Amino acid sequence: MSIRATKRRVLSSLLAATATLVACGENHAAPPVAAPPQIQASIGQAELLEIPQEVEVHGTVEASQVAAISARVMAMVTAVHVQAGEEVRRGQLLLEIDPQASKGQLSQAQGALSQAQAGLALAARNYERFKALAAERAASELEVDMARMQFEQASGAVEQAQGAVAAASSVAADAQVTAPFHGRVAQKMVEQGDLAAPGRPLMMVESVAGRRLVVSIPESLMHQARLQTGDPLTLRIDSRPDLGDLEGTIVERTPGADPASHSVQVKIDLPVPDLTTGAAGRAWIATEARPVVVVPKDAILRQGGLTMVVIRTEEGTAASRVVTVGREHAAGRVEILSGLTGGETVLTGLATTPPSGAKVETLS
């Protein structure tokens, strides 16, 4: 077969295939395009506001009153009557210490007092004797002066011994360690049989009522905000989101910054008295104003690990935007850190994100 005949044959096959495709297209019409879905939603506005910039600082909840219970003698702990977490009243017996050491000190002090009193009695009689002899010109003035000096020394020795007895009696009373105020045992660091020593904490007792958030604020921020005792601060307790934003008052601050951390410790009184000590909390310190985008709280959707806001476009369709949210402000508005620029119309009250391009019907 020649080359020209082969070309004619291939061309005839292509023309036949094309005719078949045209015939099929005439018999089968293209499927109609589906109309976009329609949704109903309320609308809100993404507002651009000038809000004072707030710097977040972290702290810990502490009791307003904390006492480290210790003993003034070195002796064995003979009994422990309370456990950690137990509530105690003022004067309640917490633990007992072997009283033998303190009793020995008291006995020594009492013996020294008896000796001093005997010496005082002798010095007093001797002084009176020399005064009588001096009146009869049988004793010199020097001898009278020496007798008076011995009497005064003996009087001082008695006063010193009486003070030693009072101190030993006070130490002996410490054999029974009691609670200094109504509170709760926060920590127990001793067991029966342990050795108690002066300055060694045996228990930590914290007050039941009264809580403070203790925060460390950089000295530069303290200077910028000019915080003083009595100033209010907005707070939040991480473990109690149900409390929302709280308003506390600065009740104490260190006069200077810590040389290691260059921060100032500030104690803020909390309006909630039953918080657990040791809980983490945050405080916000207002500085200069800055532009912030806020949207209604019910415009925020969380879906598939993303935080989203649905806006209504100029064409009246829905479009989803992934956003980064900040803290919640007054009137149920949430700060948007990224994703919106302000001025957008947002949809509120949606349960889930609608399909992109869905027609939006506004609810009244």
C-alpha positions as CSV (number, residue, x, y, z in Angstrom):
1,M,0.0,0.0,0.0
2,S,1.3,3.5,-0.9
3,I,1.9,6.3,1.6
4,R,-0.8,8.4,0.0
5,A,-3.4,5.6,0.5
6,T,-2.4,5.2,4.1
7,K,-3.0,8.9,4.8
8,R,-6.4,8.9,3.3
9,R,-7.4,5.9,5.4
10,V,-6.3,7.6,8.7
11,L,-8.2,10.8,7.8
12,S,-11.4,8.8,7.1
13,S,-11.1,7.2,10.6
14,L,-10.7,10.6,12.3
15,L,-13.7,12.0,10.5
16,A,-15.9,9.0,11.5
17,A,-14.9,9.4,15.2
18,T,-15.6,13.1,15.2
19,A,-19.1,12.5,13.8
20,T,-19.8,9.9,16.5
21,L,-18.8,12.4,19.2
22,V,-21.1,15.1,17.8
23,A,-24.0,12.6,17.6
24,C,-23.5,11.7,21.3
25,G,-23.3,15.3,22.3
26,E,-26.6,16.0,20.6
27,N,-28.3,13.2,22.5
28,H,-27.0,14.0,26.0
29,A,-27.5,17.6,27.3
30,A,-25.0,19.1,30.0
31,P,-26.2,18.8,33.6
32,P,-27.7,22.0,35.1
33,V,-25.5,24.1,37.5
34,A,-26.7,23.8,41.2
35,A,-27.9,27.0,42.8
36,P,-25.8,28.2,45.8
37,P,-27.3,27.3,49.2
38,Q,-28.9,29.9,51.3
39,I,-28.4,30.5,55.1
40,Q,-30.1,32.7,57.7
41,A,-28.0,34.5,60.4
42,S,-27.8,37.6,62.5
43,I,-25.1,40.0,61.7
44,G,-22.6,42.1,63.8
45,Q,-19.7,44.4,63.1
46,A,-16.0,44.0,63.3
47,E,-15.1,47.2,65.0
48,L,-11.7,49.0,65.1
49,L,-11.4,50.6,68.5
50,E,-8.7,52.5,70.4
51,I,-8.2,50.4,73.6
52,P,-5.4,50.9,76.2
53,Q,-2.7,48.3,75.6
54,E,-2.7,45.7,78.4
55,V,0.4,43.7,79.3
56,E,-0.3,40.3,80.9
57,V,1.7,39.3,84.0
58,H,1.5,35.9,85.7
59,G,1.3,35.2,89.4
60,T,0.3,32.7,92.2
61,V,-2.6,32.8,94.6
62,E,-1.4,33.0,98.3
63,A,-3.2,33.3,101.6
64,S,-3.3,36.8,103.1
65,Q,-1.7,35.4,106.3
66,V,0.9,32.6,106.5
67,A,2.8,31.5,109.6
68,A,5.8,29.1,109.8
69,I,5.4,27.2,113.1
70,S,8.7,26.4,114.8
71,A,10.1,25.6,118.3
72,R,12.5,27.6,120.4
73,V,14.2,24.5,121.9
74,M,16.0,21.5,120.5
75,A,14.0,18.5,121.6
76,M,12.2,15.4,120.2
77,V,8.7,15.7,118.8
78,T,6.6,13.4,120.9
79,A,3.2,13.9,119.2
80,V,1.6,15.4,116.1
81,H,-2.1,16.1,116.4
82,V,-3.1,17.5,113.0
83,Q,-2.6,16.7,109.3
84,A,-2.0,18.8,106.2
85,G,-5.2,20.3,104.9
86,E,-6.9,20.2,108.3
87,E,-8.6,23.4,109.6
88,V,-7.5,24.6,113.0
89,R,-8.7,27.3,115.3
90,R,-6.6,29.8,117.3
91,G,-4.9,28.2,120.3
92,Q,-5.6,24.6,119.1
93,L,-2.8,22.1,120.0
94,L,-0.8,21.2,116.9
95,L,2.1,19.1,118.2
96,E,4.0,18.4,121.4
97,I,7.8,18.5,122.1
98,D,9.7,16.6,124.8
99,P,9.5,19.0,127.7
100,Q,12.6,17.7,129.6
101,A,15.1,20.0,128.0
102,S,12.9,23.1,128.7
103,K,12.2,21.9,132.2
104,G,15.9,21.6,132.9
105,Q,16.5,25.1,131.7
106,L,13.6,26.3,133.9
107,S,15.1,24.5,136.9
108,Q,18.5,26.1,136.4
109,A,17.0,29.5,136.1
110,Q,14.9,29.0,139.2
111,G,18.0,27.8,141.1
112,A,20.0,30.9,140.0
113,L,17.1,33.1,141.2
114,S,17.1,31.5,144.6
115,Q,20.9,32.1,144.9
116,A,20.5,35.7,143.8
117,Q,17.7,36.3,146.3
118,A,19.8,34.9,149.1
119,G,22.7,37.1,148.1
120,L,20.4,40.1,148.0
121,A,19.1,39.4,151.6
122,L,22.7,39.2,152.9
123,A,23.7,42.3,151.1
124,A,20.7,44.2,152.4
125,R,21.5,43.2,156.0
126,N,25.1,44.1,155.6
127,Y,24.2,47.5,154.1
128,E,21.9,48.3,157.0
129,R,24.6,47.2,159.5
130,F,27.2,49.5,158.0
131,K,24.7,52.4,157.9
132,A,24.1,51.9,161.7
133,L,27.9,51.7,162.4
134,A,28.4,54.9,160.3
135,A,25.8,56.7,162.4
136,E,27.9,55.8,165.6
137,R,31.1,56.8,163.7
138,A,32.3,53.2,163.9
139,A,32.5,52.7,160.1
140,S,34.0,54.9,157.4
141,E,32.1,56.3,154.4
142,L,34.1,54.0,152.1
143,E,32.8,50.9,154.0
144,V,29.3,52.2,153.7
145,D,29.7,52.9,150.0
146,M,31.1,49.4,149.4
147,A,28.1,47.9,151.3
148,R,25.7,49.9,149.2
149,M,27.4,48.8,146.0
150,Q,27.1,45.1,147.0
151,F,23.4,45.6,147.8
152,E,22.8,47.2,144.4
153,Q,24.7,44.5,142.6
154,A,22.7,41.8,144.4
155,S,19.5,43.6,143.4
156,G,20.5,43.6,139.8
157,A,21.4,39.9,140.0
158,V,17.9,39.1,141.3
159,E,16.3,41.1,138.4
160,Q,18.5,39.2,135.9
161,A,17.6,35.9,137.4
162,Q,13.9,36.7,137.4
163,G,14.2,37.5,133.7
164,A,15.9,34.2,133.1
165,V,13.1,32.4,134.9
166,A,10.5,34.2,132.8
167,A,12.3,33.3,129.6
168,A,12.7,29.7,130.6
169,S,9.1,29.5,131.6
170,S,8.1,30.8,128.1
171,V,10.3,28.3,126.4
172,A,8.8,25.5,128.6
173,A,5.4,26.6,127.5
174,D,6.5,25.9,123.9
175,A,6.5,22.2,124.6
176,Q,2.9,22.4,123.4
177,V,2.8,24.2,120.0
178,T,-0.5,25.8,119.3
179,A,-2.1,27.5,116.2
180,P,-1.5,31.3,116.2
181,F,-4.8,32.1,114.3
182,H,-7.8,30.4,112.7
183,G,-6.6,28.8,109.6
184,R,-5.6,25.6,107.7
185,V,-2.5,23.4,107.9
186,A,-0.9,24.1,104.5
187,Q,2.1,21.9,105.0
188,K,3.4,19.5,107.7
189,M,7.2,19.0,107.7
190,V,7.6,16.9,110.8
191,E,6.6,13.5,112.2
192,Q,6.6,12.0,115.6
193,G,10.2,11.2,116.6
194,D,11.8,14.0,114.5
195,L,14.1,16.5,116.2
196,A,12.8,20.0,116.5
197,A,15.3,22.8,116.5
198,P,15.1,26.6,116.8
199,G,14.4,28.2,113.4
200,R,13.4,24.9,111.8
201,P,9.8,25.2,110.4
202,L,7.6,22.4,111.7
203,M,4.3,23.3,110.0
204,M,2.9,26.0,107.7
205,V,-0.4,27.5,108.7
206,E,-2.4,29.7,106.3
207,S,-5.5,31.8,107.0
208,V,-8.8,30.4,105.7
209,A,-10.2,33.7,104.6
210,G,-8.4,36.3,102.5
211,R,-6.5,35.6,99.2
212,R,-4.0,37.5,97.2
213,L,-2.5,37.2,93.8
214,V,1.3,37.7,94.0
215,V,2.8,38.8,90.7
216,S,6.3,40.0,89.6
217,I,6.1,43.1,87.4
218,P,9.2,44.3,85.4
219,E,10.5,47.6,86.8
220,S,10.2,49.3,83.4
221,L,6.5,48.4,83.2
222,M,6.0,49.6,86.8
223,H,7.5,52.9,85.9
224,Q,5.4,53.2,82.7
225,A,2.1,52.2,84.4
226,R,2.9,54.1,87.7
227,L,1.2,51.5,89.8
228,Q,0.6,52.4,93.5
229,T,-1.0,50.8,96.5
230,G,-4.8,51.1,96.1
231,D,-4.8,50.9,92.3
232,P,-7.3,48.4,90.8
233,L,-6.2,45.7,88.3
234,T,-8.2,43.2,86.2
235,L,-7.4,39.6,87.1
236,R,-8.3,36.1,86.0
237,I,-7.7,32.8,87.8
238,D,-6.7,30.1,85.3
239,S,-8.4,27.2,87.2
240,R,-11.6,29.1,87.7
241,P,-12.8,30.4,84.2
242,D,-16.3,30.5,85.6
243,L,-15.3,33.6,87.6
244,G,-14.5,35.5,84.5
245,D,-12.6,38.8,84.9
246,L,-12.2,39.9,88.5
247,E,-11.2,43.3,89.9
248,G,-8.5,43.3,92.6
249,T,-6.7,46.0,94.5
250,I,-3.0,46.4,95.1
251,V,-2.5,46.1,98.8
252,E,1.3,45.8,99.0
253,R,4.4,46.3,96.8
254,T,8.1,46.1,97.4
255,P,9.7,49.6,97.4
256,G,12.4,48.5,94.9
257,A,13.2,46.0,92.3
258,D,14.8,42.6,92.9
259,P,18.5,43.0,91.7
260,A,18.4,39.5,90.1
261,S,15.1,39.6,88.2
262,H,14.7,43.4,87.9
263,S,11.1,43.1,88.9
264,V,8.8,44.4,91.6
265,Q,6.7,42.0,93.7
266,V,3.1,43.2,93.9
267,K,0.3,41.7,96.1
268,I,-3.2,42.1,94.8
269,D,-6.2,41.5,97.0
270,L,-8.7,39.1,95.5
271,P,-12.5,39.5,95.9
272,V,-13.0,35.7,96.1
273,P,-12.1,34.4,99.5
274,D,-12.3,30.6,98.9
275,L,-9.6,30.1,96.2
276,T,-7.1,27.4,96.5
277,T,-3.6,28.7,97.3
278,G,-0.9,27.9,94.7
279,A,-3.4,28.4,91.8
280,A,-2.1,30.3,88.8
281,G,-3.5,33.6,87.9
282,R,-3.0,36.5,85.5
283,A,-3.3,40.3,85.8
284,W,-3.5,42.9,83.1
285,I,-1.7,46.2,83.4
286,A,-3.0,49.0,81.1
287,T,-0.5,51.2,79.3
288,E,-0.9,53.4,76.2
289,A,-3.9,53.0,73.8
290,R,-3.6,51.0,70.6
291,P,-6.0,50.1,67.7
292,V,-7.8,46.8,68.3
293,V,-10.3,44.8,66.2
294,V,-13.2,43.4,68.2
295,V,-16.2,41.2,67.2
296,P,-19.2,39.9,69.2
297,K,-18.4,36.8,71.2
298,D,-21.0,34.7,69.4
299,A,-19.3,35.4,66.1
300,I,-16.4,33.1,67.1
301,L,-16.6,29.5,65.7
302,R,-14.2,26.7,66.7
303,Q,-14.1,23.9,64.2
304,G,-11.5,21.3,63.3
305,G,-9.0,22.8,65.6
306,L,-9.3,26.3,64.0
307,T,-10.9,29.5,65.3
308,M,-13.0,31.1,62.6
309,V,-15.3,34.0,61.8
310,V,-17.8,34.0,59.0
311,I,-18.2,37.4,57.2
312,R,-20.8,38.6,54.7
313,T,-19.1,39.8,51.5
314,E,-20.3,42.7,49.4
315,E,-22.1,40.3,47.1
316,G,-24.1,39.0,50.1
317,T,-22.4,35.6,50.3
318,A,-20.7,33.9,53.3
319,A,-16.9,33.6,53.5
320,S,-15.0,32.0,56.4
321,R,-11.9,33.6,57.8
322,V,-9.4,31.9,60.1
323,V,-8.6,34.3,63.0
324,T,-6.4,34.5,66.1
325,V,-8.4,35.7,69.2
326,G,-7.1,37.6,72.2
327,R,-8.8,38.3,75.5
328,E,-12.4,39.2,76.0
329,H,-13.4,42.8,76.6
330,A,-16.5,44.4,78.0
331,A,-20.0,44.0,76.5
332,G,-19.2,40.5,75.2
333,R,-16.6,41.5,72.6
334,V,-13.5,39.5,71.8
335,E,-10.3,40.9,70.5
336,I,-9.1,39.6,67.1
337,L,-5.3,39.6,66.8
338,S,-5.2,38.5,63.1
339,G,-7.6,37.6,60.3
340,L,-9.7,40.8,60.2
341,T,-8.9,44.4,59.7
342,G,-12.1,46.0,61.0
343,G,-15.2,47.2,59.3
344,E,-16.3,43.7,58.1
345,T,-19.8,42.5,58.6
346,V,-19.7,39.2,60.6
347,L,-22.4,36.5,61.1
348,T,-23.4,35.7,64.6
349,G,-25.2,32.7,66.2
350,L,-24.0,30.1,63.7
351,A,-23.5,26.5,64.8
352,T,-21.0,25.7,62.1
353,T,-19.3,27.3,59.2
354,P,-21.5,27.4,56.0
355,P,-20.4,26.5,52.5
356,S,-18.3,29.2,50.8
357,G,-20.4,31.3,48.6
358,A,-23.7,30.6,50.4
359,K,-26.3,33.4,50.1
360,V,-26.9,35.1,53.4
361,E,-30.4,36.1,54.5
362,T,-30.2,38.5,57.4
363,L,-32.5,37.9,60.4
364,S,-34.1,40.8,62.0
